[in-house]
Amino acid sequence: MDATQLLKRLISLLKWLLITLALCFVLLRLSLPWMSQQQARWLPSLMESSGLDLEVSSLTLRMDGFLPYLALQDLRVQWGEAGSPHLSLRAQSLELWLDPWRSLLFRTPVLRYAHLSDADLHWQEQKEAWLRSQASLPEPDADPVAKWMRWLLLQPEWVVDNLSVGLKAEEGDLLLIAPIHASFKGEGQSYAVQGSLQIPQLGQDTQLAFALQGQELDLQRPLFGQYEFYLSSDALGTDLLRFIDLPLPIQSLHLGTEIWGAWQAGQLTRLQGQINLDRLDIDYPGWPNLQNFSTRFDLQPLVEPSLAQENLYQLHLFNTQWSWQETLTPLPDLVVNAKWQEGHWPSLQQLFVTEVNLEAVSGWLLTQPDLPTPAQSLIQDLGLQGALENLVLDWTQERALTDPLIYAELAGVAIAPWQDAPGGEGIEGYLEASLSAGQVWLDSQQFQLYFPELFDAPWQYQQAQGLVAWQLSPESLLIQSHNLHLKNAALQAQGRFSLYRPFDLKEQAEFTLMIGLHQSDALQTPYYLPDVLNPSLRSWLSEAVHAGRIEEAGLLLHMGLRSEVEARLPLSLQMFFALDQVDFDYQPGWPRVQEAKAKMLLQGERLDLNIESGRLLNTQVTEGQVILPEAGAPLEVSLQLQGPLQDLDQLLKSPVLDTFLPDELKNWQMQGQAQTALSLSLPLEADAVPGVQVKTQIEQGRMQAEAYRIQIDQIQGALEYDSAKGLEAEKLTGRFYGEEVQARIGSNDPSSVELVLNSRLSLENLGNWLEQPLPEFLSGQLNYQANLEFCADQQRCPLILIRSDLRGIGIDLPFELGKTPEQAASTRIDYYPLHQRAYINYRDQARAVVGLETTLRGHVRLNAGPLTLPVSQVGEAWRWQLESDEFSGVIRRRVDSPVILAEMAHITLQTAERSALVVESEVEVLAPTQRPGDFPALNLQIDALSWNQKDLGRWQLEMRPQGNHLLLPKIQADLQDLRLEGQGRWIGSRTELNLTSQGQDLGNLLQRWQWGHPIETQSVMARAQMEWPGAPWQFRLANLSGFFSFEALDGRLIETSQGANLLRVFGILNLSTLTRRLRFDFSDLLKKGVVFDRLAASYDITQGIAQTQEPLSLKGPSADIQMQGQIDLVQGQLNKQIEVAIPLGSNLTLGAALLGAPYVAGAIFIVDRVLGDRIEKMTSIRYRLSGDWSDPQVQLLNTP
């Protein structure tokens, strides 16, 4: 058979198959309505053969498209046997769409779609409850429920609407789930169910949405299948508590949740979700109420091999937050391990918390109203801060719920001292504890340890490592540390402590502390001195050490902490320090012992400090001891010193001995080399007076007092000082002004010192000593004894007493006052330096009182009475006091400075009044030998300068010679309303002067100078640059050259009784009165003054003639004047041309301004008679002003 024939036969077979199928479809389409009509004949038989208790009130069969359609009305089904659940289903409607092709494939009816609506399902379980074991399950073929469930799983899609399900255990209450709206979709071994339901027992408003996905459902063990499910609700209330047996009474609850989970092999493999708890009120004392609580959770079984059979689950809570004190507060992640036991509440195994903020927890606890008062006090006293990280509470060893094992990492934990227990900050490390015991493995980077009962300040370390443990029993608390390693930038330490604290207050609490230091900063010493030390000794030790290094040190302290307990525990205290390069301040105010190497031992209240070497200033300490034998005794210090005498000098002048030595003795200095034994007895009480003994051997020493011009060199001998006796030296030898001298020092009491010198002096050296030239009638060499007494009585001391018989001195004086060098003449000189007085007794024949202030007396006549001129030397400066009617003041000059300081209180000058512009100099011409560079440097200040009863204010002048020149770098004058500043210089044959002035009302100044008040100004400025040949005092107008300018703003020119009638001319031209002038009305001439905005001019001066560089300009609302020309200052002649533009104002002081200076205001003229009635016809006027300025001629230049 070829291929063509085969193809034809296949096509023919396909045609017959299609025809057959079409006939079957037609037959089925026609038969189904008939079967629906004949259901009464075959439906009972079908229900009976199903094996179910099945009832149907009506049945509809028809074709729906290509699918057979079956509808059942009022369906009732019941099934159940012994040992299996009893189910009953009552449905108003069940619609089925049959899939013929899949039905043929699976040889059982398979539906394309099914819809169950308005149905009730009642499921009653047996006594074994809902989850039964494998042995209790019937065979799948014998279980009708299993058969029907297997058939339902073959259906691809079915929907349930308004289904009510009642679940009831044989001995339990009915659980109603209604309504249920759900849909089922299946494909192969996978299926999915989703929908919503309500459980009235959870509340009428509770709506649950759910979804379920499964694979390979084992109908015999449906709970051992593999599922993923979803459940959500947002309105769960207290009705939920009917299904959960909580150990706490819940008063109110409002909960929303979403849950995703997985189930496999008969157990929950994963549960995730989110819980939103709006409110939870717990009716139990001390429990907080939750608000706005939300969290996400993840629940999974623990699958570790060692825990696989334990049925353990782990719950992880994260993204948790709640509202506390109206603030939304995040909470750390929480992990809980729990064991699930059927029929029991899950038992806690472990609880993990990522972080617990101790301060926040303490604050939250304190807000709880039911917290007991003792607990509140404890929380407040502890002041917990920091955090516990990775906190674990462990109950795995069958521990009570209230007594877990606690593990945590400590992060920046701080705990305040509590009662006798120490406090700490920056605690980091690992914690392992229970309620009865615990320990911390310390590993901190910034750590503080605080024993407030023993030490004032906390110990601070940058690194701390070690173990601290505690034990708590009903009788006592024991805290103890193992070896702690402590370190900071200044020290390295190891230590341990223990505290035994019984709760019975009648028993003694014991504290033990052991600390070892090595290679540490000595400044750390005060921090390790306990408060139980004698306060004075502790204060001394704290202040004594200022620098250095601790090679090694140790502290052992054992003591009782309860002083009120009868059974006292004796104090045991031992401290040892090996110190190097240490600075000791053994007595405040004295030089320190520096760079010392020492060892200190403190046992109880006895202190022994041995100094092996050191340095006091520049003196070597070869040996030293500091001993405190017992409490209350003074501290005994002994030092052996070798070094420069200057250090002993500084030691004696230290603040400790400041009150013992006379003030004048402090001006003495000592130099040289010395070996000294220093002994101190230092009472430790505040303000107590120390005892001081100094014994020194001086080698090649020097003692000098610049104030008395005494310097003794090459001193040899022993010097002693005792604070109870004073300064003493039996025999000192040396040289004074090159002569051998023997000296002795003694004291009647500690506050007085007497220095006795025996020597000889040449008259030249004697003059140098006294700094006074000696009379020429003296000759020879003086043998003397000088006693220098210093004491606290300033009326008597200091005193220099010189005694001599004057052998070797010749005195060439007449009569008995003279003597030969061989003759003796008893002489005594008592010199009191503070009073600058000397009392001299010569042979009892002559006595004198001499003032050594170098007084100079004389007379200076300046048209007044005599001038006294006392001259004195004060320190390093000479001082002249000037007193006279014309001037008074002080002139000073330091010995080391070339500048003379003249501070004059007042200078009054009086000269004959002249009509000239400037008073000509009357000083004689400079002598040819006097050159500018020969004058001294001078700073002159005159507080009040007056001239001819005119107040010229306060003046300052600086004068400095410079080579052949004399400079005046500073000239200042304060004339109240006018301030003058400038500079000048005298250069050989000429003098130059630059001045600027600035002020306010010029009229006030002129009025004080009795020149009337012709002008008022808001501001005035002037500048002058002048020069003339010769010295500054050789000023002549005929030789004057330079430049002068001025400017006055916002002022008024005022006609005064001292003014000129020129002001009336300005008034006639006033624009406001021009019309009255045309009517011959001159009444306003009686008015005075004109306002101006600006009045300014500048002049060039050559040989005493001032020529306007820029015309004088007056601008204002009443006048506009331009004036130019020249003024002959020497002859007093004017040659000016004035142009006035209408309107103008009247002013007097303009006349003075035209003349170039305020002091020519007297040169005013009268021109009323000149102008006449022609002014009324002009809009501007020009005229010439010429002639003598005391009576100038006015010539009108423009006429009508």
PyMOL commands that set and color helices and strands:
alter all, ss='L'
color gray80, all
select helices_A, chain A and resi 3-37+39-49+100-106+134-136+140-142+144-153+200-202+222-224+238-242+305-307+358-366+373-382+522-528+535-544+645-652+655-657+664-667+706-708+763-770+815-817+932-934+1002-1008+1037-1039+1062-1068+1071-1078+1083-1086+1149-1154+1158-1160+1168-1177
alter helices_A, ss='H'
color red, helices_A
select strands_A, chain A and resi 53-64+67-79+86-98+111-124+157-168+174-187+190-197+208-215+226-236+250-264+267-282+290-301+312-324+327-331+334-339+347-357+385-394+405-415+423-433+437-444+447-450+459-461+463-472+476-481+484-487+492-502+510-521+545-560+572-584+593-603+606-616+619-628+635-644+669-682+691-705+710-722+726-736+739-746+753-762+778-790+799-804+809-811+827-832+837-842+846-851+871-874+877-883+887-894+899-909+937-942+945-947+950-951+954-962+965-974+978-987+990-999+1015-1016+1019-1029+1041-1053+1090-1102+1105-1115+1120-1128+1133-1141+1180-1188+1193-1196
alter strands_A, ss='S'
color yellow, strands_A
deselect
rebuild
show_as cartoon
